């Protein structure tokens, strides 16, 4: 099983939750997009450092083969899921600001 096959169900679930709240205010959507970009950039930077320092490693047979630096592309699914799911759950709970 590849890392992508493990991650895709979570990404689809997060996308579904985000889609359910698509009528959120444009400002909320913009903030979610900015947070997603920040999380992706930070993940790329720090995952490259961790892989370079050999703190973590990925098996070649479980990867798709697309990399950004040393980071497998499927490693970016996790921050994307967090950026989508947390605001959707937050809005779903009725928390208003």
Residue frames as a rotation matrix with the C-alpha (Angstrom) as fourth column:
UNK 1
0.586 0.810 0.000 0.00
0.810 -0.586 0.000 0.00
0.000 0.000 -1.000 0.00
UNK 2
-0.327 -0.704 0.630 1.31
0.683 -0.637 -0.358 3.44
0.654 0.313 0.689 -0.89
UNK 3
-0.780 -0.009 -0.625 1.28
0.500 -0.611 -0.614 6.57
-0.376 -0.792 0.482 1.24
UNK 4
-0.862 0.488 -0.133 -1.10
-0.478 -0.699 0.533 8.15
0.167 0.523 0.836 -1.27
UNK 5
-0.305 0.782 -0.544 -3.66
0.082 0.591 0.803 5.33
0.949 0.200 -0.244 -0.88
UNK 6
-0.378 0.123 -0.918 -3.54
0.916 0.194 -0.351 5.79
0.134 -0.973 -0.186 2.87
UNK 7
-0.816 -0.100 -0.569 -3.91
0.302 -0.913 -0.274 9.58
-0.492 -0.396 0.775 2.63
UNK 8
-0.894 0.427 0.138 -6.51
-0.038 -0.378 0.925 9.96
0.447 0.821 0.354 -0.12
UNK 9
-0.093 0.925 -0.369 -9.54
0.764 0.304 0.569 8.87
0.639 -0.228 -0.735 1.98
UNK 10
-0.093 0.005 -0.996 -8.66
0.864 -0.497 -0.083 11.50
-0.495 -0.868 0.042 4.60
UNK 11
-0.919 -0.276 -0.283 -8.20
0.095 -0.849 0.519 14.15
-0.384 0.450 0.806 1.91
UNK 12
-0.659 0.742 0.122 -11.55
0.247 0.061 0.967 13.25
0.711 0.667 -0.224 0.35
UNK 13
0.073 0.671 -0.738 -13.27
0.971 0.121 0.207 13.41
0.228 -0.732 -0.642 3.75
UNK 14
-0.398 -0.301 -0.866 -11.73
0.572 -0.820 0.022 16.84
-0.717 -0.487 0.499 4.44
UNK 15
-0.999 0.043 0.023 -12.74
-0.005 -0.557 0.830 18.07
0.049 0.829 0.557 0.98
UNK 16
-0.326 0.939 -0.109 -16.30
0.611 0.297 0.734 16.85
0.721 0.173 -0.670 1.58
UNK 17
0.094 0.322 -0.942 -16.49
0.955 -0.297 -0.006 18.70
-0.282 -0.899 -0.336 4.91
UNK 18
-0.703 -0.413 -0.579 -15.06
0.252 -0.906 0.339 21.84
-0.665 0.092 0.741 3.33
UNK 19
-0.883 0.418 0.213 -17.55
0.177 -0.122 0.977 21.55
0.434 0.900 0.033 0.45
UNK 20
-0.067 0.901 -0.429 -20.45
0.933 0.209 0.292 21.32
0.353 -0.381 -0.854 2.90
UNK 21
0.299 0.102 -0.949 -19.38
0.662 -0.738 0.129 24.71
-0.687 -0.667 -0.288 4.26
UNK 22
-0.442 -0.517 0.733 -18.77
0.897 -0.263 0.356 26.29
0.009 0.815 0.580 0.86
UNK 23
0.339 0.658 0.672 -21.25
0.584 -0.707 0.399 29.07
0.738 0.257 -0.624 1.65
UNK 24
0.229 -0.352 -0.908 -18.98
0.896 -0.288 0.338 30.43
-0.380 -0.891 0.249 4.36
UNK 25
0.851 0.053 -0.522 -18.07
-0.025 -0.990 -0.141 34.08
-0.524 0.133 -0.841 4.21
UNK 26
0.831 -0.547 0.100 -15.45
0.149 0.046 -0.988 34.91
0.536 0.836 0.119 1.56
UNK 27
0.306 -0.740 0.599 -13.10
-0.852 -0.493 -0.174 36.16
0.424 -0.457 -0.782 4.28
UNK 28
0.449 -0.099 0.888 -13.19
-0.593 0.710 0.379 32.76
-0.668 -0.697 0.260 5.99
UNK 29
0.919 -0.095 0.383 -12.40
0.327 0.724 -0.607 31.04
-0.220 0.683 0.696 2.70
UNK 30
0.646 -0.718 0.258 -9.51
-0.228 -0.505 -0.833 33.41
0.728 0.479 -0.490 2.08
UNK 31
0.246 -0.540 0.805 -8.11
-0.968 -0.099 0.230 32.79
-0.045 -0.836 -0.547 5.55
UNK 32
0.678 0.040 0.734 -8.38
-0.153 0.984 0.088 29.04
-0.719 -0.172 0.674 5.02
UNK 33
0.909 -0.355 0.218 -6.50
0.310 0.227 -0.923 29.35
0.278 0.907 0.316 1.71
UNK 34
0.413 -0.787 0.458 -3.75
-0.638 -0.609 -0.472 31.46
0.650 -0.097 -0.754 3.30
UNK 35
0.328 -0.252 0.910 -3.40
-0.820 0.403 0.407 29.00
-0.469 -0.880 -0.075 6.18
UNK 36
0.887 0.025 0.462 -3.20
0.156 0.923 -0.350 26.10
-0.436 0.383 0.815 3.71
UNK 37
0.742 -0.649 0.171 -0.40
0.039 -0.212 -0.976 27.81
0.670 0.731 -0.132 1.77
UNK 38
0.247 -0.654 0.715 1.52
-0.910 -0.410 -0.061 28.62
0.333 -0.636 -0.696 4.97
UNK 39
0.510 -0.004 0.860 1.18
-0.532 0.784 0.319 25.04
-0.676 -0.621 0.398 6.22
UNK 40
0.951 -0.152 0.270 2.33
0.302 0.651 -0.697 23.63
-0.069 0.744 0.665 2.87
UNK 41
0.539 -0.794 0.280 5.38
-0.308 -0.496 -0.812 25.92
0.784 0.352 -0.512 2.74
UNK 42
0.182 -0.458 0.870 6.35
-0.983 -0.063 0.172 25.11
-0.024 -0.887 -0.461 6.33
UNK 43
0.744 0.134 0.654 5.88
-0.202 0.979 0.030 21.40
-0.636 -0.155 0.756 5.68
UNK 44
0.890 -0.448 0.085 8.11
0.215 0.248 -0.945 21.55
0.403 0.859 0.317 2.62
UNK 45
0.297 -0.820 0.490 10.84
-0.652 -0.549 -0.524 23.41
0.698 -0.164 -0.697 4.51
UNK 46
0.057 -0.288 0.956 10.86
-0.974 0.196 0.117 21.35
-0.221 -0.937 -0.270 7.69
UNK 47
0.847 0.230 0.480 10.25
-0.147 0.968 -0.204 17.96
-0.512 0.102 0.853 6.05
UNK 48
0.751 -0.656 -0.073 13.19
-0.042 0.062 -0.997 18.61
0.659 0.752 0.019 3.74
UNK 49
0.017 -0.765 0.644 15.34
-0.866 -0.333 -0.373 19.36
0.500 -0.551 -0.668 6.78
UNK 50
0.312 0.162 0.936 14.14
-0.775 0.614 0.152 16.27
-0.550 -0.772 0.317 8.66
UNK 51
0.984 0.033 0.177 14.70
0.075 0.817 -0.572 13.98
-0.164 0.576 0.801 5.66
UNK 52
0.537 -0.839 0.083 18.11
-0.284 -0.272 -0.920 15.53
0.794 0.471 -0.384 4.98
UNK 53
-0.137 -0.562 0.816 19.09
-0.967 -0.102 -0.232 14.97
0.213 -0.821 -0.530 8.63
UNK 54
-0.493 0.013 -0.870 17.86
-0.206 0.970 0.131 11.37
0.845 0.244 -0.475 8.27
UNK 55
-0.786 0.346 0.512 15.35
-0.554 -0.027 -0.832 11.73
-0.274 -0.938 0.213 11.11
UNK 56
0.283 0.874 0.395 12.65
-0.312 0.473 -0.824 10.24
-0.907 0.110 0.407 8.86
UNK 57
-0.831 -0.495 -0.256 12.71
-0.410 0.233 0.882 8.21
-0.377 0.837 -0.396 5.69
UNK 58
0.310 0.942 -0.126 10.27
-0.742 0.157 -0.652 6.88
-0.595 0.296 0.748 3.14
UNK 59
-0.206 -0.317 0.926 10.35
0.227 0.905 0.360 3.53
-0.952 0.284 -0.115 1.41
UNK 60
-0.796 -0.188 -0.575 10.74
-0.453 -0.444 0.773 3.87
-0.401 0.876 0.269 -2.35
UNK 61
-0.890 0.457 -0.009 8.08
0.347 0.689 0.636 1.25
0.296 0.563 -0.772 -3.09
UNK 62
-0.165 0.870 -0.465 5.40
0.928 -0.022 -0.371 3.13
-0.333 -0.492 -0.804 -1.10
UNK 63
-0.307 -0.040 -0.951 5.99
0.047 -0.999 0.027 6.51
-0.951 -0.037 0.308 -2.78
UNK 64
0.782 0.611 0.123 4.51
0.220 -0.086 -0.972 7.96
-0.583 0.787 -0.202 -5.95
UNK 65
0.067 -0.862 0.503 7.94
0.974 0.165 0.153 9.19
-0.215 0.479 0.851 -7.03
UNK 66
0.331 0.080 0.940 7.07
0.424 -0.903 -0.072 12.91
0.843 0.422 -0.333 -7.23
UNK 67
0.072 -0.411 -0.909 9.23
0.991 -0.076 0.113 14.96
-0.116 -0.908 0.402 -4.89
UNK 68
0.803 -0.039 0.595 9.64
0.035 -0.993 -0.112 18.58
0.595 0.110 -0.796 -3.88
UNK 69
0.086 -0.866 0.492 13.24
-0.965 -0.196 -0.175 18.60
0.248 -0.460 -0.853 -2.84
UNK 70
-0.894 -0.414 -0.169 13.47
-0.342 0.876 -0.339 15.50
0.289 -0.245 -0.925 -0.68
UNK 71
-0.572 0.745 0.343 9.77
-0.442 0.071 -0.894 15.53
-0.691 -0.663 0.289 0.31
UNK 72
-0.835 0.397 0.380 7.41
0.549 0.639 0.538 13.05
-0.029 0.658 -0.752 -1.37
UNK 73
-0.759 0.557 0.337 4.39
-0.265 -0.737 0.622 14.88
0.595 0.383 0.707 -2.77
UNK 74
0.087 0.867 -0.491 1.99
0.280 0.452 0.847 12.72
0.956 -0.211 -0.203 -0.77
UNK 75
-0.455 -0.308 -0.836 3.49
0.882 -0.026 -0.471 14.10
0.123 -0.951 0.283 2.46
UNK 76
-0.985 0.106 0.137 1.75
-0.106 -0.994 0.007 17.38
0.137 -0.008 0.991 1.65
UNK 77
-0.248 0.948 -0.197 -1.68
0.204 0.250 0.946 15.75
0.947 0.195 -0.256 2.00
UNK 78
-0.182 0.173 -0.968 -1.51
0.953 0.275 -0.130 15.95
0.243 -0.946 -0.215 5.81
UNK 79
-0.796 -0.077 -0.601 -1.26
0.332 -0.885 -0.327 19.74
-0.506 -0.460 0.730 6.17
UNK 80
-0.837 0.544 -0.054 -3.86
-0.327 -0.419 0.847 20.14
0.438 0.727 0.529 3.43
UNK 81
-0.181 0.770 -0.612 -6.26
0.561 0.592 0.578 17.88
0.808 -0.239 -0.539 5.32
UNK 82
-0.379 -0.014 -0.925 -5.68
0.895 -0.259 -0.362 19.90
-0.235 -0.966 0.111 8.49
UNK 83
-0.958 -0.030 -0.284 -6.23
-0.022 -0.984 0.178 23.21
-0.285 0.177 0.942 6.67
UNK 84
-0.614 0.775 -0.153 -9.55
-0.288 -0.038 0.957 21.95
0.735 0.631 0.246 5.27
UNK 85
-0.153 0.610 -0.778 -10.93
0.553 0.705 0.444 19.95
0.819 -0.362 -0.445 8.15
UNK 86
-0.661 -0.156 -0.734 -10.28
0.745 -0.256 -0.616 22.22
-0.092 -0.954 0.285 11.14
UNK 87
-0.916 0.372 -0.150 -12.24
-0.370 -0.928 -0.040 25.25
-0.154 0.019 0.988 9.84
UNK 88
-0.410 0.804 -0.430 -15.05
-0.345 0.300 0.889 22.99
0.844 0.513 0.154 8.60
UNK 89
-0.213 0.297 -0.931 -15.40
0.771 0.636 0.027 21.31
0.600 -0.712 -0.364 11.99
UNK 90
-0.863 -0.163 -0.478 -15.09
0.444 -0.695 -0.566 24.67
-0.240 -0.700 0.672 13.74
UNK 91
-0.779 0.616 -0.118 -17.89
-0.603 -0.685 0.409 26.17
0.170 0.390 0.905 11.62
UNK 92
-0.317 0.669 -0.672 -19.95
-0.035 0.700 0.713 23.00
0.948 0.250 -0.198 11.97
UNK 93
-0.513 0.063 -0.856 -19.92
0.820 0.329 -0.468 23.32
0.253 -0.942 -0.220 15.75
UNK 94
0.531 0.808 0.254 -21.60
0.718 -0.589 0.372 26.68
0.450 -0.015 -0.893 15.46
UNK 95
-0.002 -0.602 -0.798 -18.66
0.798 -0.482 0.362 28.68
-0.602 -0.637 0.481 16.77
UNK 96
0.649 0.282 0.707 -19.10
0.671 -0.650 -0.357 32.24
0.359 0.706 -0.611 15.62
UNK 97
-0.345 -0.784 -0.516 -16.64
0.874 -0.469 0.129 35.12
-0.343 -0.406 0.847 15.64
